[in-house]
């Protein structure tokens, strides 16, 4: 039996039938999740955890650990504990804001992963997004290059849905998105994406991504350098309100 799921149901007062209705599956399916320990499809895990107000990893703790590369696990733990996340992306939407269709396109269209690997990475990415939906979410601030909004990842429909999803996320008080307009010339963000996380014990860690694997950074000098870059990209970006307006304008161009 999935004891964590049973406890979550008991504590929230949901029956298997009520959860099934909210998630959009048959009650027998939820029964199998509970009694047979089956792992639901990624979108159903995310939806069920959201309804039960739990982190996906609390109910299905092994899924994200198994599906993420070993080198990513230290950052995954930092991300879960963070009280704030500052994220810069010049090429794609941050993983915590990606829709399922957009994330699948990012993973699949590059042609570097087998289909089965795509689904495993996709499941892990969607599961990580629960950190923004928990009762005490981190303050999440993303800075994006405008090119991210205009690159046709997955096609027009996927892009429109993705940008509208980001706009919906921006309605939450803990989510802020800023866009560096295409009129800006050279700026520090052109050197690549990065994330800076602040933890409850005041530790600060950084994350750098490349074509082979990611790197967790904790050296004070490296963190200071990353903070300087953050100040540069944040300074070049539009305000949150202006950025949301731009998201809406670009979303309409994908209609």
C-alpha positions, 0 to 999 in steps of 0.5 A: 500500500502507498501509505503516504497517499493513504495518509494524505487522503485521510488528512484532507478528507478526500475519498478515492472517488472524490480524488478521482473526480478532481484528477479526471480518472476512474475511481478504480485507478486511484484505488490501484495507486493506493492498494497496488502501489502503482505510479500514476502518469506524470500529469496525474501525479502532479494533479493529485498532489496539487489536490491533496496539497502535498509535494509530489515527492512526498507521495511518490518519493522514489519517482523523481530520484530515479528519473533524474540524473545522479548529478542533478540530485544535489540541486534537486534537494536544494530546490525543494528547500529553497525560500527563494529562487532567482532564475535566468534563461536566455533560450527556453522557459524555466523548467518550473514554469513549463507546460507538459507540451512545451517540456516534451517538445524541449526534450524530444525535438532536439533528438538527443533522447530516446522516447522512453528517456523523454518520458522519464525526464518529463515526469521528473520535470513536472514533479519538480513544479510542485515546489511552486504550489506548496503551502510555503512556496519559495519566492520565485523570480525569473528573468527571460530573454525575449527570444524565449517568447518567440522561439516556436518550441512545439509549434504555435498552439504549444507556445500560446498555451505556454505563454498563457500558463506563465501569465497565470502563474504570474498572478500568484504573489510568489511568482515574478517574471521579467523579460529582457527586451530584444532591443537590449544589446550585449548584456551579461546574460548572453553567457548562459542560464543560471539559478541562485537559491537561498535556503532557510539557513541562509546558505546560498547555492547556484546552478549552472547548466551546460550540454553535458550536465549541471554544476552546483556552485557554493564557493562564496566568490562564485556566488558573488559573481553570479549575483553580479550577473543577476543584478545586470540581467535584472537591471536590463529587464522590463518590470513585472507588469510590463513583462506580463503585458508583453507575454500577452502580446506575444501569446496573441501572435501564436494564435 
